[in-house]
Each structure stands twice: as C-alpha cells, then as structure tokens.
Amino acid sequence: MDMGLLERSGNKCELCNGTKELTAHLVAPKTEETADHQAVVCVDCLQQITQTAPLEPNHWHCLNESIWSEVPAVKVLAYRVLGRLNAHPWATDLKDMMYLEEATQEWADHSADAALVHKDSNGNVLQAGDSVTLIQDLNVKGAGFTAKRGTAVRRIRLVHDNAEHIEGKVDGQQIVILTKYVKKT
C-alpha cells in the first residue's frame, strides 16, 4: 500500500478507525489509482462494502465521523453504505447531514456495484447472508459429488463482480453456484 495513504489515514481505517488488516480500496467507478480515488479500509469494512459479508448496522455507527472526511473516496463510501442502511433512521439522518460537492455526489450516485443485483430463479433479490435452496441436482466440478435438489445453503456470499454467481457451503465444501439454480428461503 502507498505510504502516503497510510500517513493520511494515520494507520487506521478511514471509515471505522479499525487497525486490522488495512488495505487501499479503489472506489468504483474510478479507475485511476490516485489517493483521492482510494480509501484505507480494514478487513471488516472491506468485506461489508464488497458484500462478501452481511452488512452489520451496528458496525457502521462509526460513519458519524467519516461523513466529514476531506477525502472524496471516504465520503463516497460512507454515502453508499448509509444508502444501503436506509431502513435505519439513524443512517438516514446521517446521510441527510452529508454535504457532497456536485462531482462527488455524481460519483457516489454512480455505483458500479449498483448495477450488480443478484437474483434467484424466481427473481427475488439475494443478499449476503441469505439462505437458499437448490432447485435441481448440480454436479460439482472438481469435487466429485452431486449437490442434491432441496439442499439448503445457508449464509451465502455474493460474488461481487458477477450477478449470476453466489458462494456457499454444500456438504462442507465451499462452492460457486449459479443463481438460476437456487430459490431464496
């Protein structure tokens, strides 16, 4: 990671002030790896931002401070997370308090991730942590077994760059499953 980014963040996550496994996260849809387009985030924030872990509302109370950051990428991430937490009044209040310059607001509204919506075979929207049921027998390549129809897959993870794929454990093995072969339970 760029030392300038670490210095800017004070060796802390720019969203929650955590110090566990910090990484530079390029905020989509920006493609330039400049400091203004990246945020230093901890592993907990990163997993929830990229939807590889369920969104934990209590974790995000930290955004009360992050919304005032001078770093555009941090503000964009805070805005997007608060938008995903719109069922919680405190999150809506925080989002309403935010001030974003016009260009930053356009960046925040234009999320590359927003276009990726994972849907089951019936068109129901899937989220990280949901449970699904297989609707047909699936041969699991490389594992040498068949995942049977009716098998429950709990606590799924969404593949962040492909809306047709989810991940989950079947018979103790982590596999990728096509969303057209599952239904939300």
Backbone as CSV, one residue per row, in Angstrom:
resi,resn,N_x,N_y,N_z,CA_x,CA_y,CA_z,C_x,C_y,C_z
1,MET,0.844,-1.177,0.000,0.000,0.000,0.000,0.886,1.235,0.000
2,ASP,0.419,2.268,-0.656,1.124,3.536,-0.750,1.323,4.130,0.652
3,MET,2.540,4.489,0.967,2.847,5.048,2.285,2.108,6.366,2.518
4,GLY,1.869,7.134,1.445,1.117,8.384,1.579,-0.296,8.135,2.067
5,LEU,-0.903,7.054,1.575,-2.254,6.705,2.033,-2.254,6.329,3.513
6,LEU,-1.254,5.549,3.924,-1.167,5.157,5.334,-0.953,6.367,6.233
7,GLU,-0.109,7.287,5.788,0.118,8.501,6.570,-1.159,9.325,6.666
8,ARG,-1.871,9.468,5.548,-3.119,10.230,5.532,-4.123,9.649,6.512
9,SER,-4.182,8.308,6.569,-5.175,7.652,7.419,-4.730,7.526,8.867
10,GLY,-3.465,7.819,9.141,-2.958,7.642,10.500,-2.867,6.174,10.888
11,ASN,-2.640,5.307,9.893,-2.589,3.845,10.087,-3.879,3.283,10.667
12,LYS,-5.002,3.885,10.268,-6.315,3.427,10.713,-7.272,3.388,9.528
13,CYS,-8.312,2.581,9.656,-9.378,2.549,8.658,-10.021,3.930,8.609
14,GLU,-10.196,4.450,7.407,-10.764,5.789,7.273,-12.280,5.800,7.470
15,LEU,-12.875,4.635,7.634,-14.308,4.568,7.905,-14.595,4.322,9.388
16,CYS,-13.930,3.323,9.983,-14.266,2.930,11.360,-13.131,3.113,12.362
17,ASN,-11.971,3.569,11.904,-10.777,3.735,12.741,-10.188,2.418,13.228
18,GLY,-10.604,1.292,12.647,-10.022,-0.001,12.985,-8.603,-0.099,12.450
19,THR,-7.844,-1.045,12.984,-6.451,-1.198,12.562,-6.162,-2.585,12.007
20,LYS,-7.184,-3.442,11.913,-6.994,-4.833,11.499,-6.894,-4.957,9.979
21,GLU,-5.774,-5.462,9.479,-5.558,-5.758,8.060,-5.998,-4.620,7.146
22,LEU,-5.301,-3.522,7.191,-5.632,-2.353,6.377,-5.249,-2.585,4.918
23,THR,-6.073,-2.055,4.028,-5.798,-2.151,2.599,-6.318,-0.898,1.902
24,ALA,-5.740,-0.593,0.753,-6.225,0.520,-0.065,-7.340,-0.013,-0.955
25,HIS,-8.497,0.635,-0.879,-9.662,0.211,-1.668,-9.965,1.282,-2.713
26,LEU,-9.895,0.894,-3.989,-10.225,1.799,-5.089,-11.744,1.876,-5.184
27,VAL,-12.287,3.068,-5.060,-13.736,3.256,-5.039,-14.259,3.381,-6.462
28,ALA,-15.084,2.407,-6.873,-15.641,2.364,-8.217,-16.593,3.537,-8.423
29,PRO,-16.788,3.991,-9.628,-16.241,3.526,-10.886,-14.947,4.216,-11.278
30,LYS,-14.260,4.869,-10.357,-12.977,5.495,-10.669,-11.969,4.405,-11.021
31,THR,-11.100,4.699,-11.968,-10.125,3.712,-12.398,-8.691,4.153,-12.129
32,GLU,-8.501,5.424,-11.810,-7.164,5.922,-11.524,-6.825,5.587,-10.074
33,GLU,-5.663,5.018,-9.860,-5.268,4.666,-8.503,-4.568,5.838,-7.831
34,THR,-5.255,6.984,-7.786,-4.720,8.139,-7.075,-5.278,8.127,-5.662
35,ALA,-4.644,8.886,-4.786,-5.051,8.916,-3.382,-6.501,9.373,-3.215
36,ASP,-6.961,10.300,-4.067,-8.336,10.790,-3.949,-9.379,9.741,-4.331
37,HIS,-8.975,8.735,-5.081,-9.911,7.708,-5.533,-9.841,6.443,-4.687
38,GLN,-9.015,6.464,-3.650,-8.842,5.301,-2.782,-9.129,5.672,-1.334
39,ALA,-9.538,4.668,-0.580,-9.739,4.831,0.855,-9.011,3.696,1.557
40,VAL,-8.438,3.975,2.697,-7.801,2.945,3.512,-8.897,2.348,4.385
41,VAL,-9.128,1.034,4.209,-10.190,0.366,4.954,-9.656,-0.901,5.624
42,CYS,-10.305,-1.278,6.722,-9.935,-2.512,7.416,-10.664,-3.681,6.754
43,VAL,-10.289,-4.873,7.122,-10.874,-6.072,6.520,-12.372,-6.168,6.807
44,ASP,-12.817,-5.756,8.005,-14.243,-5.822,8.342,-15.075,-4.906,7.447
45,CYS,-14.604,-3.676,7.260,-15.319,-2.739,6.385,-15.293,-3.219,4.945
46,LEU,-14.134,-3.686,4.495,-13.984,-4.129,3.106,-14.949,-5.267,2.778
47,GLN,-15.067,-6.254,3.655,-15.955,-7.387,3.395,-17.410,-6.947,3.305
48,GLN,-17.790,-5.964,4.112,-19.174,-5.495,4.052,-19.416,-4.579,2.850
49,ILE,-18.416,-3.781,2.493,-18.546,-2.901,1.326,-18.675,-3.731,0.053
50,THR,-17.861,-4.782,-0.065,-17.873,-5.613,-1.271,-18.918,-6.722,-1.200
51,GLN,-19.689,-6.733,-0.136,-20.788,-7.684,0.061,-20.337,-9.134,0.137
52,THR,-19.119,-9.357,0.622,-18.695,-10.735,0.872,-19.046,-11.129,2.299
53,ALA,-19.556,-10.166,3.063,-20.066,-10.426,4.408,-21.337,-9.603,4.569
54,PRO,-22.276,-10.081,5.388,-23.515,-9.321,5.592,-23.241,-7.946,6.218
55,LEU,-24.081,-6.991,5.877,-23.963,-5.648,6.424,-24.386,-5.677,7.893
56,GLU,-23.506,-5.235,8.783,-23.783,-5.193,10.219,-24.049,-3.746,10.613
57,PRO,-25.319,-3.355,10.786,-25.650,-1.951,11.058,-24.891,-1.349,12.245
58,ASN,-24.696,-2.107,13.322,-24.009,-1.551,14.494,-22.569,-1.159,14.192
59,HIS,-21.929,-1.852,13.277,-20.547,-1.523,12.900,-20.466,-0.131,12.284
60,TRP,-21.522,0.287,11.591,-21.468,1.497,10.787,-21.857,2.770,11.525
61,HIS,-22.099,2.699,12.824,-22.325,3.935,13.590,-21.094,4.834,13.527
62,CYS,-19.947,4.246,13.195,-18.695,4.988,13.070,-18.746,6.037,11.955
63,LEU,-19.692,5.902,11.043,-19.770,6.842,9.918,-20.146,8.247,10.373
64,ASN,-20.566,8.379,11.610,-20.875,9.680,12.182,-19.687,10.628,12.056
65,GLU,-18.474,10.080,12.125,-17.266,10.890,11.960,-16.781,10.881,10.502
66,SER,-16.901,9.756,9.834,-16.360,9.599,8.479,-17.038,10.483,7.444
67,ILE,-18.298,10.836,7.670,-19.000,11.660,6.675,-18.391,13.049,6.548
68,TRP,-17.567,13.454,7.519,-16.943,14.766,7.488,-15.519,14.726,6.942
69,SER,-15.098,13.588,6.432,-13.749,13.436,5.886,-13.522,14.416,4.732
70,GLU,-12.279,14.819,4.569,-11.900,15.674,3.443,-11.578,14.846,2.198
71,VAL,-11.526,13.514,2.336,-11.146,12.626,1.240,-12.410,12.216,0.471
72,PRO,-12.513,12.569,-0.806,-13.720,12.250,-1.579,-14.080,10.758,-1.571
73,ALA,-13.104,9.870,-1.691,-13.398,8.429,-1.724,-14.034,7.961,-0.426
74,VAL,-13.607,8.501,0.695,-14.175,8.136,2.001,-15.620,8.612,2.073
75,LYS,-15.874,9.824,1.607,-17.239,10.359,1.617,-18.163,9.517,0.724
76,VAL,-17.656,9.104,-0.437,-18.461,8.294,-1.354,-18.805,6.955,-0.705
77,LEU,-17.820,6.304,-0.089,-18.089,5.029,0.582,-19.103,5.201,1.713
78,ALA,-18.929,6.243,2.518,-19.864,6.494,3.620,-21.281,6.716,3.085
79,TYR,-21.407,7.491,2.034,-22.707,7.775,1.424,-23.384,6.492,0.932
80,ARG,-22.600,5.636,0.265,-23.155,4.395,-0.273,-23.568,3.423,0.829
81,VAL,-22.747,3.312,1.874,-23.101,2.417,2.983,-24.362,2.928,3.672
82,LEU,-24.436,4.214,3.921,-25.639,4.775,4.549,-26.870,4.543,3.678
83,GLY,-26.700,4.592,2.362,-27.812,4.294,1.455,-28.291,2.862,1.589
84,ARG,-27.357,1.927,1.811,-27.729,0.523,2.000,-28.386,0.289,3.359
85,LEU,-28.191,1.217,4.291,-28.762,1.096,5.635,-30.007,1.966,5.798
86,ASN,-30.677,2.269,4.703,-31.793,3.214,4.740,-32.972,2.754,5.594
87,ALA,-33.000,1.521,6.036,-34.074,1.043,6.916,-33.859,1.511,8.362
88,HIS,-32.692,2.048,8.643,-32.363,2.500,9.993,-32.427,4.028,10.039
89,PRO,-33.286,4.592,10.896,-33.447,6.055,10.945,-32.139,6.811,11.191
90,TRP,-31.264,6.279,12.027,-30.003,6.974,12.300,-29.170,7.109,11.033
91,ALA,-29.212,6.080,10.154,-28.443,6.117,8.909,-29.016,7.154,7.946
92,THR,-30.324,7.216,7.875,-30.980,8.205,7.017,-30.644,9.617,7.494
93,ASP,-30.653,9.825,8.813,-30.312,11.141,9.368,-28.871,11.526,9.025
94,LEU,-27.947,10.577,9.172,-26.545,10.860,8.836,-26.388,11.213,7.362
95,LYS,-27.058,10.440,6.510,-26.957,10.686,5.066,-27.514,12.066,4.710
96,ASP,-28.589,12.460,5.385,-29.179,13.776,5.140,-28.257,14.911,5.586
97,MET,-27.398,14.659,6.591,-26.470,15.675,7.087,-25.259,15.856,6.182
98,MET,-24.989,14.881,5.321,-23.784,14.925,4.492,-23.829,16.057,3.477
99,TYR,-22.647,16.641,3.245,-22.500,17.600,2.161,-21.506,17.023,1.166
100,LEU,-21.949,16.863,-0.066,-21.071,16.386,-1.131,-21.070,17.424,-2.240
101,GLU,-19.870,17.752,-2.720,-19.786,18.637,-3.872,-20.427,17.928,-5.062
102,GLU,-20.789,18.667,-6.076,-21.535,18.119,-7.202,-20.844,16.916,-7.852
103,ALA,-19.563,17.029,-8.110,-18.827,15.923,-8.755,-18.779,14.696,-7.839
104,THR,-18.588,14.920,-6.547,-18.547,13.815,-5.589,-19.919,13.156,-5.484
105,GLN,-20.979,13.964,-5.516,-22.340,13.426,-5.467,-22.621,12.548,-6.685
106,GLU,-22.186,12.977,-7.859,-22.370,12.174,-9.072,-21.610,10.858,-8.963
107,TRP,-20.399,10.920,-8.435,-19.584,9.725,-8.226,-20.281,8.773,-7.250
108,ALA,-20.800,9.312,-6.164,-21.480,8.489,-5.154,-22.751,7.848,-5.718
109,ASP,-23.464,8.588,-6.558,-24.707,8.060,-7.135,-24.458,7.043,-8.231
110,HIS,-23.288,7.129,-8.881,-22.961,6.225,-9.984,-22.098,5.082,-9.464
111,SER,-22.750,4.105,-8.895,-22.027,2.963,-8.333,-21.953,1.844,-9.348
112,ALA,-20.760,1.330,-9.574,-20.610,0.169,-10.455,-21.282,-1.037,-9.818
113,ASP,-21.284,-1.089,-8.479,-21.897,-2.215,-7.776,-23.414,-2.172,-7.833
114,ALA,-23.997,-0.969,-8.031,-25.447,-0.860,-8.038,-26.059,-1.643,-9.201
115,ALA,-25.316,-1.757,-10.293,-25.818,-2.492,-11.449,-25.845,-4.000,-11.188
116,LEU,-25.045,-4.466,-10.250,-24.994,-5.888,-9.936,-26.041,-6.229,-8.883
117,VAL,-27.093,-6.864,-9.322,-28.126,-7.315,-8.408,-28.236,-8.823,-8.571
118,HIS,-28.014,-9.535,-7.507,-28.089,-10.998,-7.523,-29.546,-11.392,-7.286
119,LYS,-30.107,-12.173,-8.214,-31.497,-12.612,-8.097,-31.572,-14.123,-8.216
120,ASP,-32.504,-14.725,-7.464,-32.692,-16.177,-7.542,-33.524,-16.536,-8.775
121,SER,-33.873,-17.799,-8.899,-34.613,-18.274,-10.071,-35.997,-17.648,-10.185
122,ASN,-36.531,-17.149,-9.091,-37.855,-16.520,-9.097,-37.791,-15.000,-9.194
123,GLY,-36.589,-14.454,-9.311,-36.436,-13.006,-9.416,-36.319,-12.291,-8.080
124,ASN,-36.233,-13.028,-6.971,-36.069,-12.408,-5.661,-34.623,-11.950,-5.487
125,VAL,-34.438,-10.769,-4.940,-33.099,-10.218,-4.735,-32.414,-10.967,-3.596
126,LEU,-31.188,-11.399,-3.855,-30.387,-12.103,-2.849,-29.408,-11.137,-2.214
127,GLN,-29.170,-11.325,-0.918,-28.185,-10.522,-0.206,-27.229,-11.447,0.520
128,ALA,-26.044,-10.952,0.808,-25.065,-11.737,1.558,-25.692,-12.152,2.883
129,GLY,-25.523,-13.425,3.228,-26.065,-13.946,4.478,-27.409,-14.635,4.337
130,ASP,-28.044,-14.510,3.169,-29.333,-15.181,2.943,-29.152,-16.693,2.896
131,SER,-30.275,-17.398,3.028,-30.304,-18.851,2.833,-31.063,-19.138,1.553
132,VAL,-30.576,-20.126,0.806,-31.225,-20.522,-0.440,-31.360,-22.039,-0.470
133,THR,-32.205,-22.517,-1.377,-32.390,-23.945,-1.594,-32.112,-24.244,-3.061
134,LEU,-31.406,-25.343,-3.321,-31.142,-25.748,-4.699,-32.426,-26.257,-5.329
135,ILE,-32.687,-25.884,-6.584,-33.923,-26.305,-7.249,-33.704,-27.469,-8.211
136,GLN,-32.451,-27.901,-8.350,-32.161,-29.088,-9.150,-30.818,-29.673,-8.718
137,ASP,-30.599,-30.932,-9.066,-29.319,-31.573,-8.769,-28.221,-30.880,-9.561
138,LEU,-27.080,-30.632,-8.901,-25.961,-29.963,-9.557,-24.700,-30.792,-9.395
139,ASN,-24.049,-31.109,-10.517,-22.757,-31.784,-10.464,-21.707,-30.754,-10.095
140,VAL,-20.978,-31.003,-9.016,-19.964,-30.068,-8.551,-18.632,-30.466,-9.182
141,LYS,-18.190,-29.640,-10.117,-16.959,-29.941,-10.854,-15.759,-29.902,-9.918
142,GLY,-14.893,-30.880,-10.053,-13.671,-30.931,-9.276,-13.831,-31.465,-7.865
143,ALA,-15.067,-31.616,-7.401,-15.281,-32.080,-6.035,-15.758,-33.533,-6.000
144,GLY,-16.248,-34.012,-7.126,-16.645,-35.415,-7.225,-17.929,-35.770,-6.494
145,PHE,-18.851,-34.817,-6.367,-20.143,-35.155,-5.781,-21.231,-34.340,-6.466
146,THR,-22.473,-34.720,-6.208,-23.631,-34.019,-6.746,-24.376,-33.356,-5.600
147,ALA,-24.604,-32.059,-5.720,-25.417,-31.332,-4.744,-26.873,-31.593,-5.104
148,LYS,-27.605,-32.214,-4.198,-28.972,-32.661,-4.471,-29.983,-31.531,-4.397
149,ARG,-31.015,-31.664,-5.200,-32.149,-30.743,-5.198,-32.728,-30.709,-3.788
150,GLY,-33.083,-29.508,-3.320,-33.655,-29.348,-1.989,-32.625,-29.080,-0.906
151,THR,-31.339,-29.141,-1.256,-30.286,-28.868,-0.278,-30.317,-27.392,0.106
152,ALA,-30.304,-27.149,1.411,-30.270,-25.767,1.904,-28.832,-25.277,1.957
153,VAL,-28.620,-24.072,1.480,-27.311,-23.432,1.533,-27.504,-22.168,2.365
154,ARG,-26.884,-22.134,3.533,-27.059,-21.020,4.456,-25.884,-20.046,4.372
155,ARG,-26.189,-18.804,4.720,-25.183,-17.735,4.777,-24.368,-17.643,3.488
156,ILE,-25.077,-17.410,2.395,-24.402,-17.289,1.100,-23.557,-16.021,1.049
157,ARG,-22.599,-16.033,0.142,-21.809,-14.848,-0.157,-22.049,-14.500,-1.615
158,LEU,-22.107,-13.212,-1.906,-22.312,-12.748,-3.270,-20.965,-12.576,-3.954
159,VAL,-20.880,-13.011,-5.199,-19.673,-12.780,-5.991,-19.787,-11.349,-6.501
160,HIS,-18.883,-10.482,-6.050,-19.034,-9.049,-6.276,-18.923,-8.611,-7.731
161,ASP,-18.346,-9.418,-8.595,-18.201,-8.986,-9.984,-19.045,-9.801,-10.962
162,ASN,-19.947,-10.657,-10.444,-20.796,-11.461,-11.318,-22.141,-11.700,-10.640
163,ALA,-23.194,-11.093,-11.164,-24.527,-11.183,-10.559,-25.146,-12.567,-10.708
164,GLU,-24.566,-13.432,-11.523,-25.130,-14.771,-11.714,-24.491,-15.815,-10.816
165,HIS,-23.529,-15.416,-9.984,-22.826,-16.363,-9.120,-22.968,-15.990,-7.650
166,ILE,-23.144,-17.011,-6.812,-23.068,-16.868,-5.362,-22.137,-17.961,-4.855
167,GLU,-21.710,-17.855,-3.621,-20.881,-18.877,-2.998,-21.577,-19.373,-1.744
168,GLY,-21.395,-20.657,-1.461,-21.961,-21.230,-0.255,-21.378,-22.608,-0.004
169,LYS,-21.633,-23.133,1.187,-21.114,-24.449,1.546,-22.179,-25.509,1.315
170,VAL,-21.765,-26.567,0.609,-22.601,-27.745,0.396,-21.742,-28.946,0.778
171,ASP,-22.255,-29.785,1.640,-21.508,-30.950,2.137,-20.132,-30.553,2.674
172,GLY,-20.076,-29.412,3.363,-18.845,-28.960,3.977,-17.829,-28.370,3.025
173,GLN,-18.195,-28.197,1.779,-17.263,-27.675,0.772,-17.802,-26.370,0.197
174,GLN,-16.949,-25.354,0.145,-17.323,-24.060,-0.420,-17.370,-24.183,-1.943
175,ILE,-18.531,-23.839,-2.537,-18.679,-23.941,-3.988,-19.316,-22.670,-4.552
176,VAL,-19.155,-22.476,-5.843,-19.823,-21.396,-6.565,-21.081,-21.981,-7.183
177,ILE,-22.194,-21.277,-7.022,-23.488,-21.756,-7.518,-24.090,-20.691,-8.419
178,LEU,-24.651,-21.110,-9.534,-25.361,-20.178,-10.405,-26.686,-19.813,-9.761
179,THR,-27.023,-18.524,-9.762,-28.242,-18.054,-9.107,-29.511,-18.614,-9.747
180,LYS,-29.443,-19.015,-11.003,-30.635,-19.560,-11.665,-31.021,-20.939,-11.138
181,TYR,-30.155,-21.549,-10.331,-30.432,-22.877,-9.768,-30.800,-22.836,-8.284
182,VAL,-31.114,-21.652,-7.763,-31.477,-21.552,-6.349,-32.750,-20.731,-6.191
183,LYS,-33.411,-20.939,-5.044,-34.526,-20.078,-4.670,-34.303,-19.647,-3.230
184,LYS,-34.651,-18.417,-2.958,-34.471,-17.833,-1.618,-35.445,-18.496,-0.645
185,THR,-34.953,-18.788,0.560,-35.846,-19.391,1.574,-36.137,-18.431,2.679
